[in-house]
Structure formats: C-alpha cells, structure tokens
Amino acid sequence: IILLVLCFLSALVFVWANQEKIKQVAIKEINKSLLTEVMVKEIDVGFFSSFPMVSVVFSDVVINDVLDSLKKDKFVAVKQVGVSFNVWDILTGQYTAKKIFIQQGQINLRINSKGECNYIFWKQSPEEDTESDFKFALNSVKIKDVEFSFRNDIPRLFVKVNANKVLAKGDFSAKEQDLELDSELILTSFVFDELKITYPQKLNCELKAYNDTEKGLLSVKKAEVCLGEMLFDL
C-alpha cells in the first residue's frame, strides 16, 4: 500500500511540475492545426479526475464558424473540453490523445446551399505531420449535456437534439475498428421540407458496428433506435 501511495504521489508531483509544458504544447497544436479562431478562457491540467491518465481541460471554449466571414456564428460554445493521455507521454514529449469529453454547451453543424460544411475546421494535410508533438488515437468520446443542431440548406433539413449522454468507444485511429455507440437524446426539433416535429421526443440509440477504413466497408452488427415509445431494430 505504501509503495502504491508513493507511486501515485510521484506521478502527481511529476504532472504538476510539467503542467506549463503541457499547456504550451496544447496551445501550439491548436494554433497550428485549426482553420478558424478558437477562444479558451482557461486551460487546466488534471490528474485526479482522469487517473491513471492525465487530462488537459479547456474551459469556456468557443470556436467560430469557418463559413461565417463576419464571425457572428458559433460552431462550438461549450463549458468544457477535455483531452486525456498517458503519464508516460510527458517523458517522451510525444502526446497521444486517447479520450475526449465534452460537456455543457452547444454544437452547431451546417451545410450551406453550396455544399460547404462548417464542421471541417481542422487543417487537412496530405501527409502525416511527423513534427507534431500531439496526435490522436482515440478509443473513447464522451459527451454530456450538449445541444446539437444540424442544418442542411440543400434538402431544407433542420434537426436539433439535446444530448444528455453520448458515449462512443472504439479504436478510431485503427484501419479496422470495432465501434460502439450509446446515446440518450431528446429530439426537440425536426424539419424536413414540409414535415415538422416541434414537440420533444426521447431518442435513444445503441449501435455496434465494424468499420474497415481501407475497404470503405461499414458492417452494422446491432442498431436499436427508440423514438418516444417506438422501438426500431435496424
């Protein structure tokens, strides 16, 4: 027990001593990789809440809409965005994000009449950036208390949902992926041409699938969607 406590305290001190270095890497990668302006009120480095991993938590995050030249529309406005990685990444200086969590706020996705989408806000590189100190190899994405809206101006589609809980699991960086999705949503608005649903409906989804990125093949093993009192097995 004493040995375990000493190891934990050593790791805690090590993270605390390197927190400024971790913050600098995070800021550097944000400025280098994004196509639009990102405003962050505060950056914290945590260890207790994500033990045995280290988390970089961004507070009051606002990302402007890449399609809005006047910078009035917001793509993301959330209370917290957290990225988790292993303690050993601090030693090597190469950080690999394993988990992401997002909570409390709004995410607005849209496609305009020209077919341009606002959710591609990360710079696309034809080759892997070997000079980057921060990479993504996600196996978990967690979302809590976030309102999503999606607007597609071409078919005149608008959907808004409140995501009470969304959990996606799988090795998203692998060529072959076993994926799981579990979500608890409230559908608050649905408009498709002349069809309108404006009263709240519970929308729960449970999905298990296999994705082969090389072959471009997605195999759905299980897909249950519950809308209100109606259960659909796809």
C-alpha angles and dihedrals in degrees: 000000000000090000092051092049091050091050091050093049091047091052091047093052091045092053092046092050092052100040095106090051090051092049092051091052091049093050092046093053093046093052092045100045109039129085095205140043118280122196119200123179097198142358120209131182113217135188108164098061095046101034126186086027130058120239132205106205121198114200126208095004119191122181118186122229109262090214094054111086091184091055093227097120120075123215094188131015111166138151097231141011117182132189121194130202140161123283090234090064088073090061094050096040090227110111120202115190111221102171138027128193128186125187143176116008146056136300116191119195123186145167116205129216090271092058093252116142128209097210095076095084098138119092110254113225121194090214132037112268103240091182094061117111093199125059135169125235098157124190098165136037118181125187126183132180096353126144114221125197126183124190126182112184094193099067091020094245125160126175129175125184136171110225107212090173134357123173123179121184132186142091094281094181095055124097090233115042135188104204133194128186127185119175140170110200140168113216104214101168137016123174123171114169103297096351115096133179112180104161120089118265130182111243118187123175132190117184136175118181146157118227125194106192094188095054094034090234126146117187116192112212097175133004122171120174121184116194111184104310095338119100119201122192109199 
